[in-house]
Amino acid sequence: MIDPSARSTNPAPKRTALGEELPIFCEKCGYSLHGLPQNRCHQCTILQFHCPECGHHQAINTLRPAFQTMLGRLRGVWLAIVVFLKFNFFIWTLIAWAGMGHEWSYQYDWNTYNQQQLQLQAQQKANPNAGPMAYQPPPLIEPEMGWDAIFGWGLFGLAWGGVGRMLLLRWRRGYKVGPVLAALALAAVWVGVSIRYAEGGRYNEVINWPVSFGFFSMIGWGMLWIVIGAVISWGVWSMLAKAFLPKRTADALLDWQRSLSISVSALAREKHDLIGRSANPATSPSNAPAAAPAASAPPATASARAPLA
């Protein structure tokens, strides 16, 4: 049995500082950094080693070259899979938009067709020796904007605009992505219309281009909901993430998605500003007057300054 007094007199195990558990070398010159003091940068607040041989600043959580290579390959494979999935999504959904234009550009008047069939049956009963009647196809009419078109075009446009916007987070503004997606869908719709026009009537009847108010209303209604879906998708996604995920997880996920739209030029300008402030002692953060602890706040990142829309 362990004596409680003996347990209390044992010294607590010394905590190994992060970066000292394994030997580490400078990435630039190869100098051994093991055992050197760790410094925290006053600009980026990153804990790092300062190489006394070449002056290189190296973060203490730097990965080993072998693991970096493996991680780069895995990232490349994942990136290829993501691009493949996005490409397939847009290709197959644009084919679906072409199918919408193909099938909705013309409509058959089934009410008139049913009345014709009833008349033919009545004639056959009245004169059974007349022989079989020639088949009469249903007449073509201009498409009408009914409830089926309202729900079909509207729901498909809303879903496609929202999902397409979330797959294009590298474009920051949703109100700019929406018209681009609507233009792609409009082009696909008219590809389907052209194919239907080239096919001709299914019963060899003559057809014209579907230039009608009803068909144009369907197209405009669908394009409108594509733009609406692209504009509101980020807000809806943010609310769902914050509602169903832990706060820290949701904030980390949303911050990562916001960072996808940060351009290289913006990061270069930010780095240039940091270099300029460090070169000018008057504007350097180290020479700035210290603020009160209550007014201090963590440095704002580029993603927090420019949220997605």
N, C-alpha and C positions, 0 to 999 in steps of 0.2 A: 504494500500500500504506500502511495506517495505522500510524503509529509507536506501539508499545505504551506508550512513556513519555509520549507526548502524550495518549494515551487516559486514563492514570491521573491526569494533572493536571487534566482537565476536571472541573468541579464537577458533582455529581449533581443531577439535576433536582429542584426543590423539589416536595414532595408537597402537593397542594392538599387542604386539610381538607374533610371532608364538610360540605356546606352552603354552601361558598364558590365552587363552580363556576358558579353562576348567581345572579343577583340574587334576593333574597327579601324579602318585605315582611310586616309584622305582620298577622296575620289579623284583629286586633281594630280597629286604628286606621290601618293602611296605612303605618306608618313603615318606612323602609328599614332592614333588618337586615344588609345586606351589609357584611362586614368587622368586625362586632362580635365580641367574644370569646364563646366557647362555654362554657357552664356545665353541670355535671352535678348533677342533683338528688340530694340525700342520702337521699331517701325512696324514689324509684322508679328511681334510677340511669339516667335517660334524659338523653342529651345534648341540650341545648336552648339557645335564645336567650332573653335577657331584654330585652324592649323597654324602652328608657329613657324612652319617651314615655308609655306607659300602664301599664307594669309587667306586661304579659302574658307568660307563659312559653309558648314555642312550640318544639316539637320540631324538630330540624334536618332531619329527613326528611319534613317536611310536604309533601304533594303539592299541585300547583297546582290551583286551583279547576276548570279545564276538565277535567283528568284525574280529579279527584274526582267530577265529574258523570258522566263516561263510566263510571268504575268503579262508581258507584252504580247506573247503569242496567244494566250487565252483571250486577252482583250481584242486582238485582231479577229479571232474566230467568232467571238460574241458580236463584234461589230458587223461582220459579214452576215451572220444570221439575222440581225436586226434589219439590215438593209434589204435582205432577201424577203423577209416578212412584210416590210413596208411596201416594197415593190409589188409583191403579190396582192396586197390589199388594194392598192390603187388600180392595178391592172384589172382585177376581177370585178371590182365595184364599178369601174368605168364601163366595162362590158355590160354590167347590169343596167347602167344608165342608157346605153345604146339599146338594150332590150326594151326599156321603157319607151323610148322614142319609136322603136319598131312597132310595138303593140298598141300604143295609145294614139298613133298618128291617124289611124282610120278606125271606124266603128261600123259594125253591121246593124241594120235596123231589124232586130229580131221580132219586134212586135208586128211589123208589116209582113215579115216572113211567116210567122205563125198564122196570120190571117189568110195569107195566100195558100198555105197548106190546108187550112180548113175548107177553103173554097174548092181546091182541087179534090179533096176527099168527097165533098158534096157532089161535085160533078161526076165523079166516078160512080158514086152510088146511084145517081140519076141515070147514067148511061153506062152500064157495066160492059157493054160490047165495044166501047170506044178505044179500048186498049190503054196501055200505060201512058200517063202524061209525061211530058218532058220536064226534067228537073229545072226548077227556077231557083237560082242562088239568092240569098238574102241581099237586099240592096245596100250599097255603101252610103253612109251619111257622114256629115261632119262631126267630129268628136265634141261632146258636151262636157261642161265642168260640173260633174255631179259629186255626190258625197264620196263615192269610191275614189274619184280622182283627188279630191281634197285630202282624204286620209292617206292614200297611197303616195302621192307626190310629197305631201307635207312631212309625213313621218320618215320616209326614206331620206329626204333632204336634210331634216334635222339630225338624224343619226349619222349620216355620212359627213355632214359638216362638222359635227362635234368630234367624232373619232378621227377624221382627217386632220383637224386642227391639233389634237393632242399628239399625233404622230409627226407634226411639223413644229415642234417646240423651238427649233433653232430660229424660226421666224418669230420675232417678239410680239408683234401686234396682231391680235385675232381679227380686227376689222380690216386688215390688209390681206390676211390669209383667206378670209371668207370669199371675197370677190374672185380670187384666183381659183379657188376650188369650184365656185359657181361657173366660171368660164370653162374649166375642164369638163364639168358635167354637161354644160350646154353644147360643147363640141361633140361629146359622145352621143348626146341625144340626136343631134342632126346627122351623125354617122348612121345611127339606126334608122332614121327617117329616110335617108338616101338609099339604104339597102332595101327598105320596104318599097320604096318607089320603083327601084330597079327590078324588084321581083314582079311587079304588076299585080293585078287582081288574082286572087286565089281561084277564081272561077272564070279567068280570062276576061274579066271586065276591065274597062279602061278606067284608070285612076289618075287623079291630078295631085299636085303638091298640096300637102295639108296646110294651106294658108287660111286659117280660120281663127276667129276670136276664141273659141273654146280651147283649141290646142295651144295657142299662145298663152292663154290664161293658165293652163296646166304647167307650162314651162316656167312662166314667171313665178307661179306659186312655189314650185319646187326650188328654184334658184333663191328665192327670198328666204326660205327656211334653211338652206345651206349656209347663207351668211349669218342668220340668227344662231344656228348651232355652233358655228365657228367663234362667234363673239362671246357666247355665254358658257362655252365648254370649260374654260379655265376656272371661272368662278364656281361652277357646279362641282368640278373636280376638287377644288380647294375645300369646299364645304363638306364633301363626302369624306375626304381624307382626314379632316379635323374632327368629323363626327364619329368615325369608326376606327381611327388609329390613335394610339397614345400621342400626347402632345409633342414629345420630343421626336418620336418617329415621324409624325406628320410634318413637323417643321423641317426636319432633315430631308425628307423626301421632296417637299415643295421647294426648298432652297436648292437642292440638286437639279430639279427640273428647271428652275429659273436660271441657273448657271449655264444651261445648255444654249441659251440665246445670247450669251456674252460673246461679242465678236473679238477677234484677235487684235484689231486696231484699238478697241477700248482698253484691253489689257495693256497694250503697248503704251497708250497715253497715260494710264495710271502708273505704270512703272517709270515712265519719263518724269512724271510729277514727283514721285518719290525720290528719284535721283536728283532732281533739281532742288528739292527741299533739303536733302542731305548735304548738297554742295554749298548751299547758302546758309550760313550759320544763323542769320537773322530770322529766317523762316523755318528753321529746323524744329521739329517737335520737341527735341531735348532742351532747346533754349526758350520754349514758350512758357509763359507763366502757368504754374500748377493750378488746376481748378479744384474747387471744393469736392470732397468725396461724394456728396449727394448729387452733384451735377455731372459726375463722370459717367461715361457710357462707353460700351465696347465700340470699336471702330466699325463703321458701316461698310458692308461689302457692296460690290457692284450690283449683286443680285438683289440686295435689299433696297438699294436706291432706285432701281428701275424695275418694278414688278411687271409681270406679264399681263397683257390685256386680252 
